[in-house]
Each structure stands twice: as structure tokens, then as C-alpha cells.
Amino acid sequence: VQLQASGGGLVQAGGSLRLSCGVSGRTLNSHVMGWFRQAPGEEREFVTAISWSGGTTYYADSVKGRFTISRDNAKNMLYLQMNSLKPEDTAVYYCAADGGRLRTYLAAAYYRARTYDYWGQGTQVTVSS
């Protein structure tokens, strides 16, 4: 499975960006998907995740109400709509996929990086104040 994230850029505080993650090598519809981010000097942190069906989503408290994760299994695409961006959202954003096979997890597992087996290369998001 290969993941390719795109859509990052430079935006002013309060602005919006939409990240995309294209998946190749396997159909997306059996995989839990997530977005993580890593700021300079910081550890990679969970942003949001979505179940393989799209019926359940999880968000970090810091982005709840501002970010929306979605997926289009027919197009093998994952999205992250980011609104009301803040300078503290500046980071490299990574999309990730679990091992597939229609797995479900206890809620806490969606937040852990080790749940995900495949990672994209990251896309830089910079929010200026």
C-alpha cells in the first residue's frame, strides 16, 4: 500500500486548507485511515481517524470542531478539511492506513501511531499569524 499526501501550503491564521491522500496498491475500503502531524522538535501526534466504513470518526481535542476527515472509497482517497487554522497547526501532516481486513478497534487504538502500518511521505502545512 502506498500513500501520497498533498494539499499542504502556507495560509494565514483563520484560513482553510484541504489535504488529500491518494492510496495505491490496494483498495481503501477495508482500511482504517488517519492523519497525524509532526511539528519541528515535537513528536508525531494524532489528529484524526476514520473507520473503514466511514461511519465513525475520532479527533484530537485540539482540532475538534475545526477539522473534518472524510474518505471516498470509490476513488481511493482520504481527505482532511482544515478550517479556522491556527499557527499551532503548523506541522508536517501524514496520512496513514492500518493493515486493512475491516478491522475494528477499541477507541483508544485509533489514536495510536502503532495501529497504522502504512504511512505517506507528509505534506507541510504552515499557518502564519
C-alpha positions as CSV (number, residue, x, y, z in Angstrom):
1,V,0.0,0.0,0.0
2,Q,1.4,3.4,-1.0
3,L,0.0,6.7,0.3
4,Q,0.6,10.1,-1.2
5,A,-0.4,13.2,0.7
6,S,-0.9,16.5,-0.9
7,G,-2.6,19.9,-0.5
8,G,-0.3,21.5,2.1
9,G,0.9,25.0,1.9
10,L,1.1,28.4,3.5
11,V,-2.0,30.0,4.8
12,Q,-2.9,32.8,7.2
13,A,-4.4,32.2,10.6
14,G,-8.2,31.7,10.2
15,G,-7.8,30.3,6.7
16,S,-8.6,26.9,5.4
17,L,-6.8,24.1,3.6
18,R,-7.9,20.7,2.3
19,L,-5.4,17.9,2.4
20,S,-5.7,14.8,0.2
21,C,-4.2,11.4,0.5
22,G,-4.2,9.1,-2.5
23,V,-3.9,5.4,-1.9
24,S,-2.5,2.9,-4.4
25,G,-1.6,-0.8,-4.3
26,R,-4.8,-1.8,-2.6
27,T,-8.4,-0.7,-2.4
28,L,-9.0,1.7,0.5
29,N,-12.4,0.3,1.7
30,S,-11.1,-2.2,4.2
31,H,-8.6,0.1,5.9
32,V,-8.9,2.4,9.0
33,M,-7.3,5.7,7.9
34,G,-5.8,8.5,9.9
35,W,-4.0,11.8,9.9
36,F,-1.1,12.6,12.2
37,R,1.2,15.6,12.3
38,Q,4.6,16.5,13.5
39,A,5.9,20.0,14.3
40,P,9.6,20.7,14.4
41,G,11.2,19.4,17.6
42,E,8.0,17.6,18.6
43,E,6.8,14.0,18.5
44,R,4.3,12.9,15.9
45,E,0.8,13.4,17.2
46,F,-2.7,12.1,16.3
47,V,-5.0,14.5,14.5
48,T,-8.0,12.4,13.3
49,A,-9.0,9.0,12.2
50,I,-11.9,7.3,10.4
51,S,-13.2,3.8,10.4
52,W,-13.1,1.7,7.2
53,S,-16.8,2.3,6.7
54,G,-16.5,6.0,7.3
55,G,-19.2,5.7,10.0
56,T,-17.0,6.6,12.9
57,T,-14.5,9.4,13.3
58,Y,-12.1,10.4,16.0
59,Y,-10.5,13.8,16.6
60,A,-7.8,15.2,18.8
61,D,-9.3,17.8,21.2
62,S,-7.1,20.5,19.6
63,V,-8.8,20.2,16.2
64,K,-12.3,19.2,17.1
65,G,-14.8,21.4,15.5
66,R,-12.3,22.8,13.0
67,F,-11.1,19.8,11.1
68,T,-13.1,17.2,9.3
69,I,-11.9,13.9,8.0
70,S,-13.6,12.1,5.1
71,R,-13.0,9.3,2.7
72,D,-14.1,8.4,-0.8
73,N,-13.6,4.6,-1.1
74,A,-14.6,4.6,-4.7
75,K,-11.8,7.0,-5.5
76,N,-9.3,5.5,-3.0
77,M,-9.0,8.9,-1.4
78,L,-8.8,10.3,2.1
79,Y,-9.3,14.0,2.9
80,L,-8.7,16.4,5.7
81,Q,-10.6,19.7,5.6
82,M,-8.9,22.2,7.9
83,N,-10.8,25.4,8.8
84,S,-10.0,28.2,11.3
85,L,-6.4,27.3,11.1
86,K,-4.1,28.5,13.9
87,P,-0.3,29.0,13.9
88,E,0.0,26.0,16.3
89,D,-1.4,23.8,13.5
90,T,1.9,24.3,11.6
91,A,3.4,20.9,11.0
92,V,4.1,18.2,8.5
93,Y,0.9,16.2,8.1
94,Y,1.0,12.5,7.4
95,C,-1.8,10.2,6.3
96,A,-1.7,6.6,7.5
97,A,-3.5,3.3,7.0
98,D,-3.9,0.2,9.1
99,G,-3.4,-3.3,7.9
100,G,-6.9,-3.5,6.5
101,R,-9.2,-6.5,6.6
102,L,-12.1,-4.5,8.0
103,R,-10.6,-4.3,11.5
104,T,-12.2,-2.5,14.3
105,Y,-10.5,-1.4,17.5
106,L,-11.2,0.0,20.9
107,A,-11.4,3.7,20.6
108,A,-8.0,4.3,22.2
109,A,-6.3,2.4,19.4
110,Y,-7.3,4.8,16.7
111,Y,-5.2,7.5,18.4
112,R,-2.0,5.4,18.5
113,A,0.5,5.6,15.7
114,R,1.4,1.9,16.1
115,T,-2.1,1.0,14.9
116,Y,-1.2,2.1,11.4
117,D,1.0,0.1,9.2
118,Y,1.4,2.3,6.1
119,W,2.4,6.0,6.0
120,G,2.5,8.7,3.4
121,Q,5.5,11.0,2.9
122,G,3.9,14.0,4.6
123,T,2.8,17.4,3.4
124,Q,3.9,20.7,5.0
125,V,1.2,23.0,6.5
126,T,2.4,26.4,7.6
127,V,0.0,28.8,9.3
128,S,1.2,32.4,9.7
129,S,-0.1,34.7,12.4
